[in-house]
Amino acid sequence: MFSYLTIMVWSALVFMGLSRSVFAESITRDGAVQMALLHNPEVIVAYQVWKAEHARSLQAWSPPDPEFALEYEGMSGAFQFGSFEQKDVGIVQHVPFPAGWWLRGQMSGLQVQSVRLGVYETTRADVALRVHLAYDRVLADAQIVRYSEENVALAERLFNRAKMRFAAGDVPKLDVMRSEVALLRQKNQHLMMQNNLKVSRVSLNALLNRPGDTLLVLADELVYVPEHLDDDGLRHQAWFKRTEWLGAQKAYLGAQKAKSLAVVSTLPDVSVGIFRQTAVAPTGVQKFWRTGIAIELPIWAFSKQRGQIDEARANVLQVGAERDHLKQKIAQEVDTAIANLKAVSERVKWMQARILPTSKAALEMARQSYDEGKARYLDLLEAQREWVDTQTEYVEALYEYRAAKAQLAHATGTLLESQENEQ
C-alpha cells in the first residue's frame, strides 16, 4: 500500500512538472520587447504623461471664455429689476494679441513633442534595452546551469574512477577524498547556478509585468555573429535616432518660442463688447446696439514683462546648455559602446579559436595520463577546474557580446527599429 501511494505521488508530481513545461509560453527576444512595451508599468506611466501634456496643449490654443454682461440702471430699488430706465445685455470677449496666441500654441506643441520624444519614446527604448539584457541573462544562466550539470556528471565519474583505482591499490585514499570534495563543491556550485537562473527569470518576468514564477521558454539563443562596424556612420546615426536628443531639440525650440512670447506680452491685448440696450423714456421704450472696445496698456512692462523676458532668456540658455551636455553624453555613449563591442567580439573569437579547444584538450590529456598513472590527481583536478571555468567564461563572454550589441543599438537609437517596422 505504501509503495502504491508513493508511486501515485511521484507520478502526480512528474505530471505537474511536465504540464507546466508543455504549457509554458515560447517567446522570442523581439516578442519579449513587444510584450514589455505593451504591459510594462513604466511605459504606461510615460504614455499617460505624454497624453496629459497633449491635453494641456489643446487648452493653449483655446481663446479666453467670453463674459456675459447684464446691467440695469435707474432702478427704484437694488433688486427692483422691473423698474429700470436702461438695461444693457451683451457679451465681452478678450482678444489676445494674435502673435502671442500663435506663439503660445506653437510653444505648447513643441512641449508635447519634447515630452513624447524625451519621456515616452525614451522610456520605451530604455525598457527595451533592459528586456534585451534580461532575456540574454536568462539564456546565459540557463546555459551555465546546463554546463554545471555536465560538470557534476564529470565530477561523479572522476569520483567513481578514483574509488575504483583506490580499490585496485593504484591511488591513495587522499585521491578519493579530494575527488569527493571536488564533487560536493561542484554540486554546491550547481545549486548556486540554479538560483541565479531563478533570479534572472524573475527579473525578466518583472519587466514583462508578469508574476515572477511565470514559465517562459526562450526561443532565441546566445550566438556570436561577426559584423563590420562603421564607426562614423554609427555616430552620425545617433543624431537622427536618439529620442532624448530629438526631444532636447524640441525643448530648446519651445524655450525660444517662450522667449518670443515674453517679448510679445509687452504689446496690448484687446477686449471687444457688444451690447443690446433697452432704454425707458417718456416717449416710449427705445432699443439700440452699443459696441465697446478696450485696449490694455502695459504701462508696468518695465517690471512685470521685463522680468518675464529675462526669465525666458535665462531658460533658453539653461535648456541650450542641457542640450549641449546631452549631445556630449550621447557621443560618449556611442564611442563607449563601439569600443566595448569590438573588445568583446575579439574576446569571443579568441575563446572560440584557442582557449576552449586548448582547455578541452588539456582535460582529455590529463584524464588519459591519470588513467595511465602518468599524472597526479591534482593535475586532473586542476584541468577539470580550468575546463569548468572556461565554459562559464565563454558563456559570460557571449552574454557580454549580446549586451554590448544591444547597448550600441540603444546608443544609436536603433534598438526599437524592428519593433516599429512590425507595427
C-alpha positions as a printed NumPy array, in Angstrom:
array([[  0.   ,   0.   ,   0.   ],
       [  2.777,   2.394,   0.878],
       [  4.612,   1.68 ,  -2.37 ],
       [  1.437,   2.264,  -4.373],
       [  0.818,   5.668,  -2.724],
       [  4.445,   6.634,  -3.231],
       [  4.23 ,   5.815,  -6.926],
       [  0.999,   7.825,  -7.259],
       [  2.508,  10.87 ,  -5.551],
       [  5.627,  10.818,  -7.69 ],
       [  3.531,  10.317, -10.822],
       [  1.394,  13.361,  -9.932],
       [  4.475,  15.498,  -9.319],
       [  6.047,  14.435, -12.611],
       [  2.779,  15.103, -14.45 ],
       [  2.533,  18.578, -12.924],
       [  6.08 ,  19.353, -13.957],
       [  5.502,  18.112, -17.487],
       [  2.251,  20.073, -17.714],
       [  3.987,  23.303, -16.694],
       [  6.689,  22.671, -19.301],
       [  4.172,  21.803, -22.05 ],
       [  2.026,  24.881, -21.419],
       [  4.957,  27.239, -20.903],
       [  4.893,  30.133, -23.368],
       [  7.585,  30.269, -26.009],
       [  8.781,  33.786, -26.695],
       [ 11.456,  35.382, -28.83 ],
       [ 13.653,  38.298, -27.843],
       [ 11.657,  40.724, -30.015],
       [  8.432,  39.206, -28.714],
       [  9.536,  39.9  , -25.143],
       [ 10.262,  43.514, -26.076],
       [  6.835,  43.867, -27.666],
       [  5.183,  42.43 , -24.56 ],
       [  7.068,  44.834, -22.299],
       [  6.175,  47.837, -24.441],
       [  2.501,  46.938, -24.028],
       [  2.406,  45.966, -20.359],
       [  5.392,  47.461, -18.551],
       [  4.162,  49.979, -15.919],
       [  6.958,  52.455, -16.669],
       [  5.909,  52.636, -20.313],
       [  2.26 ,  53.055, -19.337],
       [  3.126,  55.912, -16.951],
       [  5.265,  57.629, -19.602],
       [  2.429,  57.322, -22.111],
       [ -0.004,  58.987, -19.719],
       [  2.486,  61.804, -19.081],
       [  2.597,  62.415, -22.816],
       [ -1.203,  62.302, -23.14 ],
       [ -1.59 ,  64.766, -20.269],
       [  0.824,  67.166, -21.97 ],
       [ -1.122,  66.81 , -25.197],
       [ -4.332,  67.688, -23.353],
       [ -2.679,  70.821, -21.946],
       [ -1.61 ,  71.757, -25.467],
       [ -5.204,  71.769, -26.643],
       [ -6.018,  74.254, -23.897],
       [ -3.253,  76.59 , -25.088],
       [ -4.953,  77.069, -28.456],
       [ -8.333,  77.884, -26.938],
       [ -9.248,  81.603, -26.69 ],
       [-10.379,  83.057, -23.361],
       [-14.   ,  82.383, -22.421],
       [-16.386,  85.261, -23.247],
       [-18.193,  87.131, -20.475],
       [-21.942,  87.616, -20.423],
       [-22.864,  91.046, -19.055],
       [-26.285,  92.149, -17.759],
       [-26.583,  95.667, -16.338],
       [-29.6  ,  97.618, -15.02 ],
       [-29.656, 101.398, -14.443],
       [-32.217, 103.743, -12.865],
       [-33.963, 101.116, -10.675],
       [-36.086, 102.23 ,  -7.744],
       [-34.519,  99.53 ,  -5.584],
       [-31.458,  97.336,  -5.568],
       [-33.433,  94.34 ,  -6.796],
       [-36.371,  96.094,  -8.479],
       [-35.498,  94.771, -11.936],
       [-38.905,  95.675, -13.347],
       [-38.404,  99.406, -12.785],
       [-35.339, 100.375, -14.755],
       [-34.532, 103.248, -17.024],
       [-31.861, 101.378, -19.038],
       [-30.861,  97.744, -19.466],
       [-27.695,  96.505, -21.177],
       [-27.355,  92.879, -22.282],
       [-24.193,  91.82 , -24.087],
       [-21.034,  89.716, -24.45 ],
       [-17.455,  90.797, -23.806],
       [-14.643,  88.855, -25.488],
       [-10.992,  89.26 , -24.554],
       [ -8.854,  89.02 , -27.71 ],
       [ -5.15 ,  88.333, -27.094],
       [ -2.611,  89.852, -29.403],
       [ -2.56 ,  87.487, -32.445],
       [  1.192,  86.906, -32.355],
       [  1.036,  85.972, -28.676],
       [ -1.796,  83.495, -29.232],
       [  0.106,  81.884, -32.104],
       [  3.376,  81.684, -30.187],
       [  1.615,  80.186, -27.174],
       [  0.16 ,  77.437, -29.341],
       [  3.496,  76.783, -31.057],
       [  5.307,  76.626, -27.724],
       [  2.76 ,  74.156, -26.354],
       [  3.024,  71.958, -29.458],
       [  6.803,  71.809, -29.162],
       [  6.456,  70.886, -25.496],
       [  4.194,  67.974, -26.457],
       [  6.757,  66.734, -28.963],
       [  9.529,  67.133, -26.4  ],
       [  7.628,  65.053, -23.836],
       [  6.773,  62.392, -26.396],
       [ 10.378,  62.031, -27.507],
       [ 12.178,  62.769, -24.261],
       [  9.85 ,  60.888, -21.892],
       [  7.639,  58.372, -23.675],
       [  9.893,  57.216, -26.522],
       [ 12.982,  57.339, -24.312],
       [ 11.251,  55.208, -21.662],
       [ 10.273,  52.687, -24.341],
       [ 13.878,  52.494, -25.551],
       [ 15.235,  52.118, -22.006],
       [ 12.755,  49.334, -21.191],
       [ 13.564,  47.593, -24.477],
       [ 17.272,  47.633, -23.601],
       [ 16.594,  46.181, -20.155],
       [ 14.437,  43.449, -21.701],
       [ 17.238,  42.564, -24.13 ],
       [ 19.713,  42.331, -21.263],
       [ 17.328,  40.357, -19.02 ],
       [ 16.388,  37.969, -21.845],
       [ 20.022,  37.216, -22.651],
       [ 20.831,  36.951, -18.946],
       [ 18.271,  34.139, -18.667],
       [ 19.794,  32.444, -21.725],
       [ 23.275,  32.744, -20.249],
       [ 22.25 ,  31.452, -16.818],
       [ 20.349,  28.551, -18.388],
       [ 23.422,  27.584, -20.432],
       [ 25.631,  27.841, -17.36 ],
       [ 23.222,  25.546, -15.488],
       [ 23.451,  23.004, -18.319],
       [ 27.24 ,  23.178, -18.235],
       [ 27.103,  22.833, -14.47 ],
       [ 25.028,  19.666, -14.807],
       [ 27.606,  18.235, -17.203],
       [ 30.386,  19.162, -14.82 ],
       [ 28.597,  17.454, -11.922],
       [ 28.334,  14.323, -14.031],
       [ 32.025,  14.621, -14.906],
       [ 32.955,  15.056, -11.25 ],
       [ 30.908,  11.954, -10.363],
       [ 32.748,   9.913, -12.974],
       [ 36.088,  11.095, -11.605],
       [ 34.974,  10.226,  -8.071],
       [ 33.876,   6.731,  -9.122],
       [ 37.095,   6.225, -11.049],
       [ 39.156,   7.279,  -8.035],
       [ 37.292,   4.788,  -5.854],
       [ 37.897,   2.014,  -8.366],
       [ 41.6  ,   2.801,  -8.595],
       [ 41.834,   3.011,  -4.83 ],
       [ 40.161,  -0.401,  -4.528],
       [ 42.732,  -1.719,  -7.016],
       [ 45.529,  -0.184,  -4.945],
       [ 46.657,   2.22 ,  -7.666],
       [ 45.986,   5.501,  -5.801],
       [ 45.975,   6.564,  -2.17 ],
       [ 42.877,   7.289,  -0.11 ],
       [ 43.683,  11.001,  -0.378],
       [ 42.747,  10.988,  -4.078],
       [ 39.326,   9.576,  -3.245],
       [ 38.762,  12.222,  -0.591],
       [ 39.852,  15.021,  -2.912],
       [ 37.597,  13.765,  -5.704],
       [ 34.683,  13.625,  -3.261],
       [ 35.337,  17.172,  -2.117],
       [ 35.502,  18.295,  -5.76 ],
       [ 32.161,  16.564,  -6.453],
       [ 30.472,  18.171,  -3.447],
       [ 31.797,  21.605,  -4.38 ],
       [ 30.544,  21.154,  -7.93 ],
       [ 27.087,  20.185,  -6.654],
       [ 27.059,  23.241,  -4.407],
       [ 28.101,  25.395,  -7.346],
       [ 25.275,  23.858,  -9.366],
       [ 22.754,  24.921,  -6.715],
       [ 24.071,  28.485,  -6.894],
       [ 23.75 ,  28.478, -10.698],
       [ 20.158,  27.258, -10.432],
       [ 19.342,  30.057,  -8.008],
       [ 20.917,  32.613, -10.366],
       [ 18.686,  31.301, -13.151],
       [ 15.587,  31.683, -10.974],
       [ 16.533,  35.273, -10.118],
       [ 17.136,  36.192, -13.771],
       [ 13.761,  34.686, -14.752],
       [ 12.054,  36.756, -12.052],
       [ 13.744,  39.904, -13.395],
       [ 12.587,  39.201, -16.941],
       [  9.021,  38.491, -15.819],
       [  9.002,  41.739, -13.831],
       [  9.87 ,  43.716, -16.96 ],
       [  7.039,  41.94 , -18.791],
       [  4.689,  42.765, -15.871],
       [  4.046,  39.091, -15.164],
       [  4.24 ,  37.013, -11.986],
       [  7.79 ,  36.054, -11.126],
       [  7.129,  32.307, -11.41 ],
       [  5.639,  32.513, -14.923],
       [  7.319,  29.912, -17.114],
       [  8.774,  31.264, -20.35 ],
       [ 10.543,  29.149, -22.946],
       [ 13.072,  31.432, -24.641],
       [ 13.157,  30.697, -28.362],
       [ 16.348,  32.609, -29.202],
       [ 19.917,  31.643, -28.382],
       [ 23.179,  33.257, -27.391],
       [ 25.052,  33.376, -30.673],
       [ 28.019,  35.279, -31.99 ],
       [ 27.686,  36.754, -35.473],
       [ 30.741,  38.723, -36.659],
       [ 29.842,  42.076, -38.17 ],
       [ 31.59 ,  45.112, -39.58 ],
       [ 31.158,  48.347, -37.654],
       [ 31.053,  51.694, -39.429],
       [ 32.139,  53.937, -36.574],
       [ 31.452,  57.251, -38.312],
       [ 28.111,  56.039, -39.645],
       [ 27.017,  54.914, -36.195],
       [ 27.972,  58.25 , -34.639],
       [ 26.105,  60.112, -37.368],
       [ 23.071,  57.87 , -36.985],
       [ 22.617,  58.735, -33.324],
       [ 21.725,  62.366, -34.13 ],
       [ 18.742,  61.237, -36.196],
       [ 17.547,  58.372, -33.999],
       [ 18.182,  59.131, -30.317],
       [ 14.866,  60.28 , -28.896],
       [ 16.495,  62.109, -25.974],
       [ 18.416,  64.273, -28.436],
       [ 15.389,  64.92 , -30.645],
       [ 13.329,  65.761, -27.564],
       [ 16.022,  68.145, -26.305],
       [ 15.97 ,  69.964, -29.631],
       [ 12.191,  70.374, -29.406],
       [ 12.555,  71.644, -25.842],
       [ 15.125,  74.225, -26.998],
       [ 12.828,  75.444, -29.784],
       [  9.998,  75.643, -27.257],
       [ 12.154,  77.747, -24.934],
       [ 12.856,  80.124, -27.81 ],
       [  9.126,  80.415, -28.511],
       [  8.567,  81.18 , -24.817],
       [ 11.14 ,  83.952, -25.044],
       [  9.379,  85.435, -28.093],
       [  6.065,  85.155, -26.245],
       [  7.506,  87.118, -23.33 ],
       [  8.569,  89.876, -25.717],
       [  5.164,  89.933, -27.4  ],
       [  3.481,  90.241, -23.996],
       [  4.514,  93.9  , -23.984],
       [  2.009,  94.519, -26.811],
       [ -1.56 ,  95.352, -25.795],
       [ -4.476,  92.911, -25.797],
       [ -7.978,  93.992, -26.78 ],
       [-11.412,  93.412, -25.24 ],
       [-14.467,  93.763, -27.508],
       [-18.005,  94.048, -26.152],
       [-21.342,  94.038, -27.992],
       [-24.452,  95.099, -26.059],
       [-28.159,  95.409, -26.702],
       [-29.524,  98.401, -24.826],
       [-33.086,  98.943, -23.752],
       [-33.984, 102.483, -22.507],
       [-37.302, 103.576, -20.983],
       [-38.124, 107.181, -21.87 ],
       [-41.31 , 109.289, -21.628],
       [-41.763, 108.817, -25.36 ],
       [-41.623, 105.037, -25.016],
       [-39.186, 102.158, -24.959],
       [-36.167, 102.515, -27.208],
       [-33.775,  99.717, -28.216],
       [-30.403, 100.118, -29.864],
       [-26.926,  98.492, -30.103],
       [-23.731,  99.526, -28.413],
       [-20.17 ,  98.306, -29.151],
       [-17.22 ,  98.873, -26.842],
       [-13.506,  98.323, -27.369],
       [-10.949,  98.34 , -24.543],
       [ -7.203,  98.23 , -25.034],
       [ -4.888,  97.047, -22.26 ],
       [ -1.985,  99.385, -21.659],
       [  1.128,  97.504, -20.44 ],
       [  2.4  , 100.506, -18.519],
       [  4.145,  98.261, -15.966],
       [  6.21 ,  96.498, -18.686],
       [  9.427,  97.83 , -17.167],
       [  8.888,  95.478, -14.19 ],
       [  6.461,  92.657, -14.946],
       [  7.115,  91.946, -18.647],
       [ 10.787,  92.798, -18.285],
       [ 11.111,  90.152, -15.623],
       [  9.316,  87.625, -17.82 ],
       [ 11.671,  88.363, -20.707],
       [ 14.761,  87.961, -18.525],
       [ 13.391,  84.716, -17.108],
       [ 12.644,  83.358, -20.595],
       [ 16.109,  84.366, -21.815],
       [ 17.735,  82.549, -18.902],
       [ 15.577,  79.495, -19.587],
       [ 16.752,  79.434, -23.22 ],
       [ 20.37 ,  79.439, -22.055],
       [ 19.664,  76.704, -19.496],
       [ 17.852,  74.431, -21.966],
       [ 20.583,  75.038, -24.542],
       [ 23.278,  74.068, -22.053],
       [ 21.349,  70.926, -21.12 ],
       [ 21.032,  70.065, -24.801],
       [ 24.763,  70.515, -25.365],
       [ 25.535,  68.369, -22.321],
       [ 23.215,  65.664, -23.646],
       [ 24.944,  65.813, -27.033],
       [ 28.298,  65.227, -25.369],
       [ 26.832,  62.377, -23.297],
       [ 25.334,  60.644, -26.341],
       [ 28.605,  60.929, -28.275],
       [ 30.431,  59.379, -25.327],
       [ 27.866,  56.57 , -25.063],
       [ 28.213,  55.732, -28.757],
       [ 32.025,  55.707, -28.63 ],
       [ 31.998,  53.599, -25.449],
       [ 29.501,  51.136, -26.919],
       [ 31.565,  50.765, -30.103],
       [ 34.75 ,  50.147, -28.119],
       [ 33.024,  47.628, -25.833],
       [ 31.511,  45.691, -28.723],
       [ 34.844,  45.483, -30.533],
       [ 36.65 ,  44.343, -27.396],
       [ 34.074,  41.69 , -26.505],
       [ 33.986,  40.447, -30.106],
       [ 37.735,  39.888, -30.033],
       [ 37.398,  38.115, -26.705],
       [ 34.725,  35.737, -28.036],
       [ 36.725,  34.972, -31.177],
       [ 39.852,  34.288, -29.135],
       [ 37.982,  31.948, -26.806],
       [ 36.391,  30.077, -29.713],
       [ 39.638,  29.708, -31.618],
       [ 42.148,  28.988, -28.869],
       [ 41.038,  28.908, -25.243],
       [ 38.077,  26.479, -25.43 ],
       [ 39.793,  23.871, -27.657],
       [ 43.018,  24.04 , -25.63 ],
       [ 41.224,  23.713, -22.29 ],
       [ 39.202,  20.724, -23.506],
       [ 42.288,  19.025, -24.96 ],
       [ 44.153,  19.599, -21.687],
       [ 41.33 ,  17.932, -19.749],
       [ 41.326,  14.909, -22.044],
       [ 45.113,  14.628, -21.82 ],
       [ 45.064,  14.922, -18.033],
       [ 42.351,  12.26 , -17.777],
       [ 44.254,   9.857, -20.025],
       [ 47.527,  10.466, -18.223],
       [ 45.823,   9.903, -14.861],
       [ 44.312,   6.618, -16.052],
       [ 47.735,   5.525, -17.229],
       [ 49.33 ,   6.514, -13.953],
       [ 51.46 ,   9.21 , -15.564],
       [ 49.787,  12.203, -13.856],
       [ 48.75 ,  13.052, -10.34 ],
       [ 45.164,  13.518,  -9.331],
       [ 45.93 ,  17.166,  -8.614],
       [ 46.801,  17.622, -12.292],
       [ 43.5  ,  16.095, -13.357],
       [ 41.563,  18.167, -10.803],
       [ 43.232,  21.349, -11.987],
       [ 42.458,  20.547, -15.623],
       [ 38.823,  19.89 , -14.749],
       [ 38.58 ,  23.16 , -12.806],
       [ 40.039,  25.079, -15.74 ],
       [ 37.554,  23.478, -18.13 ],
       [ 34.623,  24.39 , -15.884],
       [ 35.823,  27.979, -15.535],
       [ 36.482,  28.254, -19.272],
       [ 32.968,  27.144, -20.163],
       [ 31.45 ,  29.66 , -17.764],
       [ 33.724,  32.429, -19.042],
       [ 32.718,  31.663, -22.605],
       [ 29.005,  31.918, -21.813],
       [ 29.625,  35.177, -19.948],
       [ 31.575,  36.458, -22.959],
       [ 28.649,  35.615, -25.246],
       [ 26.303,  37.437, -22.874],
       [ 28.595,  40.46 , -22.772],
       [ 28.712,  40.43 , -26.571],
       [ 24.917,  40.412, -26.823],
       [ 24.708,  43.102, -24.131],
       [ 27.295,  45.277, -25.908],
       [ 25.426,  44.856, -29.18 ],
       [ 22.131,  45.896, -27.57 ],
       [ 23.793,  48.842, -25.822],
       [ 25.274,  50.04 , -29.112],
       [ 21.856,  49.821, -30.789],
       [ 20.402,  51.756, -27.843],
       [ 23.17 ,  54.361, -28.016],
       [ 22.482,  54.946, -31.721],
       [ 18.711,  54.918, -31.219],
       [ 18.05 ,  51.88 , -33.446],
       [ 17.116,  49.294, -30.824],
       [ 13.378,  49.637, -31.461],
       [ 13.528,  49.844, -35.251],
       [ 12.473,  46.221, -35.78 ],
       [  9.507,  46.667, -33.439],
       [  8.478,  49.916, -35.135],
       [  8.626,  48.228, -38.553],
       [  6.406,  45.404, -37.312],
       [  3.876,  47.913, -36.049]])
